[in-house]
Amino acid sequence: MRKSVALMVLCCGVLLTAACVSMSRADREFYRRIEMQGADVMAGNIKHPAAAGFLNILPGVGNFYLASGTEHSGQWMIGTLNLLVWPVSILWGVPEAAIDAQTINKMETVYYYRHGPGKEELAALQEEQEE
């Protein structure tokens, strides 16, 4: 029994410290600049936060949803860990998946405006504001 509790606590600690997708400081600043210039911040949305959270009621499915079609392969591991400690993983898995989906969308928006077709759109918005 004690080994099971210790394993669960260890898994919770690993999930809480390693589970969240995070943006670099430069990306966060660029995203704020996009917002301030009035650009469409929904341009990079590829994952639905509510869907990711809801899917994580099932063991790890929300994390598998976040990993599919993205470069966030760490979500596969997190989904597997959530599967192993389900149903307790619902406590952290649901909000974590929703937050990670929001962060993934922000990262995709940054990519859209920094390297994709939004680059010209952002330059045009900057020129309008400078006039």
VOTI-853905 format. One line per field, with one value per residue: x, y, z of N, C-alpha, C in turn. Coordinates in pm, whole numbers, plus 32768, in hexadecimal, padded with zeros to 4 digits. Example, Ala and Ser with C-alpha at 12.3 -4.5 7.8 and 13.67 -1.06 7.14 Angstrom:
<sites>
n_x <- 8527 / 8505
n_y <- 7DC7 / 7F1F
n_z <- 830C / 82C4
ca_x <- 84CE / 8557
ca_y <- 7E3E / 7F96
ca_z <- 830C / 82CA
c_x <- 8528 / 850A
c_y <- 7EB6 / 8003
c_z <- 830C / 8313
</sites>
This chain:
<sites>
n_x <- 8053 / 80BE / 8186 / 80F2 / 8074 / 8156 / 81BA / 80E8 / 80F6 / 81F3 / 81C9 / 8108 / 81A3 / 8262 / 81B9 / 814A / 8228 / 8298 / 81D6 / 815B / 813F / 8217 / 8260 / 836D / 8418 / 8442 / 8383 / 8298 / 82A3 / 8294 / 8197 / 80FB / 812E / 80B0 / 7FA7 / 7F89 / 7F9B / 7EB4 / 7E8C / 7E05 / 7DE6 / 7D8B / 7DE5 / 7E9D / 7E1E / 7DFD / 7DB4 / 7CAE / 7C70 / 7B9D / 7B49 / 7C34 / 7C4E / 7B5A / 7B78 / 7C42 / 7BC5 / 7BA0 / 7C9B / 7DBC / 7D7A / 7D4C / 7E4F / 7EC0 / 7E2F / 7E95 / 7F9B / 7F88 / 7FC0 / 805E / 8197 / 81C8 / 822D / 8259 / 8167 / 8100 / 8185 / 812E / 801C / 8020 / 8082 / 7FB0 / 7EEC / 7F49 / 7F22 / 7E19 / 7CDE / 7D2A / 7DC4 / 7D19 / 7CF2 / 7DCD / 7DF8 / 7D25 / 7D17 / 7E22 / 7E3B / 7D8C / 7E0B / 7F02 / 7EAD / 7E5B / 7F55 / 7FE3 / 7F50 / 7F8D / 809F / 8098 / 801C / 80DF / 81A4 / 811B / 8110 / 821B / 82AA / 81FE / 80E6 / 8079 / 813B / 815B / 8067 / 807D / 814E / 80CE / 800C / 80B3 / 811E / 8035 / 7FFF / 80DA / 80B0
n_y <- 7F88 / 807E / 809C / 80BF / 81B5 / 8257 / 823D / 82B7 / 83BD / 8402 / 83F5 / 84BF / 859D / 859F / 85CB / 86C6 / 876B / 8746 / 873E / 8818 / 88DA / 89D1 / 8B27 / 8BD8 / 8CF8 / 8DBA / 8D70 / 8D9C / 8EB3 / 8F01 / 8EA1 / 8F49 / 9038 / 9006 / 8FFD / 9106 / 9195 / 915F / 9081 / 8F4C / 8E71 / 8D74 / 8CF0 / 8C1E / 8B4E / 8A00 / 8938 / 88E5 / 896B / 8926 / 8830 / 8799 / 8797 / 871B / 8622 / 85B7 / 854C / 8448 / 834E / 83ED / 8434 / 853B / 85A6 / 8508 / 8566 / 866B / 8635 / 85C2 / 8615 / 86EF / 8785 / 8740 / 8653 / 85F8 / 85ED / 84F3 / 844D / 84BE / 848F / 8379 / 8356 / 83CE / 8315 / 8237 / 827F / 82B1 / 82B0 / 8392 / 8449 / 84F3 / 85D3 / 8684 / 866A / 86C8 / 87EE / 8822 / 87C6 / 8876 / 896E / 893B / 891D / 8A23 / 8AA2 / 8A1E / 8A7A / 8B8C / 8B7E / 8B1C / 8BF2 / 8CB8 / 8C44 / 8C4D / 8D62 / 8DA7 / 8D03 / 8CA3 / 8CD7 / 8DB3 / 8E6A / 8F3D / 8FBA / 9014 / 90CA / 9189 / 91E6 / 925E / 932F / 93C6 / 9420 / 94C0 / 9599
n_z <- 8000 / 8054 / 7F98 / 7EB1 / 7EE3 / 7EF6 / 7DF2 / 7D65 / 7DC9 / 7D6D / 7C56 / 7C3D / 7C87 / 7BB8 / 7ADC / 7B1C / 7B13 / 7A18 / 7956 / 78DB / 77B6 / 7741 / 76EB / 7652 / 76D2 / 760F / 7551 / 75E8 / 7606 / 74F9 / 74BB / 755F / 74DC / 73EA / 7442 / 74A1 / 73B5 / 733B / 729E / 721E / 7316 / 7317 / 7240 / 723D / 72BA / 72FD / 73A6 / 7486 / 75BB / 7673 / 760F / 762D / 7745 / 7790 / 7711 / 77AA / 7883 / 784F / 7866 / 7825 / 771F / 76C9 / 76CA / 7602 / 752C / 7521 / 74D7 / 73DC / 7290 / 72CD / 7335 / 7435 / 74C9 / 75C8 / 7645 / 7613 / 76CA / 77B9 / 77A6 / 77B5 / 78B9 / 7946 / 7907 / 7995 / 7AA0 / 7AB7 / 7B5A / 7BE2 / 7B5A / 7AD9 / 7B73 / 7B4E / 7A40 / 799B / 79B7 / 7970 / 7866 / 77E1 / 780E / 7794 / 768B / 764F / 7660 / 7595 / 74BA / 74C5 / 7490 / 738C / 730F / 732C / 728A / 7194 / 7162 / 716B / 70B9 / 6FF8 / 6F15 / 6F93 / 6FBE / 6F05 / 6F2B / 7034 / 7015 / 6F74 / 7028 / 70E3 / 7049 / 701C / 7120 / 7150 / 70B0
ca_x <- 8000 / 8115 / 81CC / 8091 / 8065 / 81D4 / 81BE / 8087 / 812D / 8261 / 818E / 80CB / 820F / 8299 / 8155 / 8138 / 829D / 82C2 / 8165 / 812A / 8181 / 8237 / 8293 / 83E6 / 8400 / 843A / 8300 / 8232 / 82A9 / 8263 / 8106 / 80C3 / 8136 / 8044 / 7F2A / 7F85 / 7F8A / 7E2D / 7E8A / 7DAC / 7E2F / 7D51 / 7E19 / 7EE6 / 7DD6 / 7DF1 / 7D7E / 7C44 / 7C8A / 7B2F / 7B4D / 7CA6 / 7C2B / 7AEF / 7BAE / 7C98 / 7B76 / 7BCC / 7D28 / 7E24 / 7D4C / 7D61 / 7EDC / 7ED7 / 7DF5 / 7EF3 / 8015 / 7F70 / 7FC7 / 80B2 / 8221 / 81CE / 822C / 8258 / 80DE / 80E9 / 81B4 / 80D6 / 7FA0 / 8038 / 8088 / 7F26 / 7EA8 / 7F76 / 7EF1 / 7D8C / 7C8D / 7D5D / 7DFE / 7CB3 / 7D01 / 7E2A / 7DFA / 7CC2 / 7D45 / 7EA4 / 7E25 / 7D50 / 7E74 / 7F63 / 7E70 / 7E65 / 7FE1 / 8003 / 7F13 / 7FDE / 811D / 8079 / 8001 / 8163 / 81E2 / 80D1 / 8135 / 82AC / 82E2 / 8198 / 80A4 / 8056 / 81AE / 813B / 7FF5 / 80B0 / 819B / 806C / 7FD2 / 8119 / 8124 / 7FBC / 800B / 8143 / 8080
ca_y <- 8000 / 80F3 / 80A8 / 80F6 / 8244 / 8298 / 8243 / 831B / 8441 / 8419 / 8413 / 8545 / 85FF / 85A4 / 860A / 8753 / 87BA / 8733 / 872C / 8890 / 8912 / 8A5C / 8B7C / 8C22 / 8D85 / 8E03 / 8D53 / 8DE2 / 8F41 / 8F0E / 8E8E / 8FC7 / 909B / 8FE4 / 9029 / 9199 / 91CD / 9141 / 9010 / 8EDD / 8E13 / 8CF0 / 8CBF / 8BA2 / 8AED / 897B / 88DF / 8922 / 8953 / 88DF / 87A6 / 8757 / 8780 / 86B8 / 85A0 / 8582 / 8500 / 83C1 / 834A / 841D / 844C / 85C9 / 85B9 / 84C9 / 85C7 / 86DA / 8606 / 859E / 8683 / 875D / 8760 / 8731 / 85C2 / 85DD / 85D5 / 8462 / 8418 / 84EF / 8444 / 82F2 / 8360 / 83E5 / 8295 / 81DD / 82A7 / 82D0 / 8327 / 8404 / 84A9 / 8553 / 864C / 86E1 / 8657 / 871B / 8879 / 8824 / 87B8 / 88F3 / 89D5 / 8919 / 893B / 8AB5 / 8AC4 / 89ED / 8AD8 / 8C07 / 8B60 / 8B12 / 8C7B / 8CF7 / 8C0C / 8C80 / 8DED / 8DB6 / 8CB8 / 8C79 / 8D3D / 8E28 / 8EC5 / 8FB5 / 8FFA / 905B / 913C / 91ED / 9222 / 92B7 / 93A7 / 9414 / 9460 / 9524 / 960E
ca_z <- 8000 / 805B / 7F18 / 7E52 / 7F02 / 7ED2 / 7D61 / 7D3A / 7DEB / 7D10 / 7BD4 / 7C47 / 7C85 / 7B30 / 7A86 / 7B3D / 7AEF / 798E / 78FD / 7899 / 7741 / 7763 / 7681 / 7674 / 76F1 / 758F / 7516 / 7636 / 75E2 / 7470 / 74C2 / 7595 / 7471 / 738C / 7481 / 74A7 / 732F / 730D / 7240 / 7243 / 736A / 7302 / 71C0 / 724D / 730C / 72C3 / 740C / 74D5 / 764A / 76B5 / 75E0 / 766C / 77D1 / 7797 / 76EA / 7814 / 78E4 / 782C / 788D / 77CC / 7696 / 76AB / 76A8 / 7580 / 74CE / 7513 / 7495 / 7350 / 7230 / 72FC / 7356 / 74C6 / 74DE / 7658 / 766E / 760F / 7749 / 7822 / 7798 / 77E8 / 794C / 7974 / 78FA / 79FF / 7B25 / 7AAD / 7B47 / 7C2E / 7AFC / 7AAD / 7BC5 / 7B0F / 79B0 / 7955 / 79A7 / 792D / 77D5 / 77B0 / 7810 / 772C / 7608 / 763D / 7647 / 750F / 745B / 74C6 / 744A / 72FD / 72E1 / 731F / 7211 / 7122 / 7147 / 7160 / 7049 / 6F98 / 6EC2 / 6FE2 / 6FC6 / 6EB7 / 6F6D / 70A9 / 6FE2 / 6F48 / 70A1 / 711C / 6FF5 / 7038 / 71A2 / 714B / 7064
c_x <- 8057 / 8160 / 8170 / 8080 / 80E2 / 81E1 / 815F / 80BB / 819F / 822C / 814E / 8135 / 824B / 8238 / 8149 / 81B0 / 82C0 / 8250 / 8146 / 8181 / 819F / 8272 / 8314 / 83C0 / 83EF / 83B3 / 828F / 822E / 8274 / 81CB / 80C2 / 80C4 / 80C9 / 7FBF / 7F1D / 7F6E / 7F03 / 7E24 / 7E2D / 7DFB / 7DF7 / 7D8A / 7E5F / 7E9D / 7DC4 / 7DB4 / 7D17 / 7C5A / 7C1B / 7B2D / 7BBF / 7C89 / 7BC3 / 7B23 / 7C07 / 7C4A / 7B91 / 7C64 / 7D8B / 7DF9 / 7D5F / 7DF1 / 7EFD / 7EA0 / 7E56 / 7F71 / 7FFF / 7F70 / 8018 / 813E / 8233 / 81C4 / 8232 / 81CD / 80BC / 8110 / 8156 / 8050 / 7FAE / 803E / 7FFD / 7ED4 / 7ECA / 7F3D / 7E5F / 7D41 / 7CC0 / 7D92 / 7D99 / 7CC5 / 7D60 / 7E24 / 7D9C / 7CF2 / 7DC9 / 7E93 / 7DE9 / 7DB8 / 7EDB / 7F2D / 7E77 / 7EF4 / 800D / 7FCA / 7F61 / 8060 / 8107 / 805A / 8084 / 81A7 / 819F / 80FE / 81CC / 82E2 / 827D / 815C / 807D / 80C5 / 8192 / 80C8 / 8022 / 8100 / 813D / 802B / 8034 / 8122 / 80AB / 7FC8 / 8074 / 8116 / 8030
c_y <- 807E / 8109 / 80E4 / 818B / 828F / 82A6 / 82AD / 83A8 / 8463 / 843E / 849D / 85B0 / 860F / 85EB / 869E / 87A6 / 87B1 / 8738 / 87A7 / 88B7 / 89A4 / 8AA4 / 8BBD / 8CB4 / 8DD7 / 8DEC / 8D97 / 8E77 / 8F59 / 8EFF / 8F0C / 9034 / 9084 / 9015 / 90C1 / 91D7 / 91AA / 90D2 / 8FA3 / 8E75 / 8D86 / 8CAD / 8C38 / 8B37 / 8A68 / 8917 / 892A / 8903 / 8905 / 884C / 8759 / 8737 / 8714 / 862C / 8563 / 8547 / 846C / 83BD / 8371 / 8444 / 84DF / 85E6 / 857A / 8524 / 863A / 86B1 / 85EC / 861B / 86FB / 872A / 874A / 869D / 859D / 85C0 / 853F / 8423 / 8441 / 84A6 / 83B7 / 82F3 / 8378 / 8365 / 8238 / 81FF / 82D3 / 827F / 83A2 / 8470 / 850E / 85D8 / 86B1 / 86DA / 86B1 / 87AB / 8883 / 881C / 8838 / 8963 / 89BA / 8935 / 89D1 / 8ADD / 8A95 / 8A4B / 8B5A / 8BF1 / 8B57 / 8B9B / 8CC7 / 8CC5 / 8C43 / 8D0D / 8E01 / 8D75 / 8C97 / 8CED / 8DBA / 8E8D / 8F49 / 9003 / 904C / 90D6 / 91AC / 9231 / 9282 / 9339 / 9401 / 9460 / 94CD / 95A3 / 966B
c_z <- 8000 / 7FD7 / 7EAE / 7E66 / 7EDA / 7E3B / 7D2A / 7D55 / 7D8B / 7C85 / 7BD2 / 7C40 / 7BFC / 7AD3 / 7A9F / 7B13 / 7A5C / 7929 / 78AA / 7822 / 7764 / 76EA / 76B0 / 7691 / 7671 / 754C / 7562 / 7614 / 7556 / 746D / 74F9 / 752B / 7409 / 73C2 / 747E / 741E / 72F3 / 72A7 / 7276 / 7293 / 7360 / 7283 / 71CC / 729B / 72C2 / 7325 / 745F / 7568 / 7691 / 768C / 7623 / 76FE / 77E0 / 7776 / 7756 / 7889 / 78CD / 7841 / 781F / 7740 / 766E / 7685 / 7621 / 7512 / 74B6 / 74C7 / 7400 / 72F7 / 725E / 7316 / 73EB / 74EC / 7572 / 768D / 7669 / 7694 / 77BB / 781E / 77CF / 7880 / 7987 / 796D / 796E / 7A89 / 7B23 / 7B16 / 7B92 / 7BCF / 7AC8 / 7AF6 / 7B85 / 7A77 / 7964 / 7948 / 795B / 7896 / 779A / 77A8 / 77A3 / 76A0 / 75EB / 761A / 75BC / 74A5 / 7454 / 747A / 73B3 / 72C2 / 72CE / 72A1 / 7194 / 70FD / 7137 / 70E1 / 6FDB / 6F4B / 6F10 / 6FEE / 6F7D / 6EF7 / 6FE6 / 7080 / 6FB5 / 6FC0 / 70E3 / 70CE / 700D / 70BB / 71A3 / 7103 / 70B9
</sites>
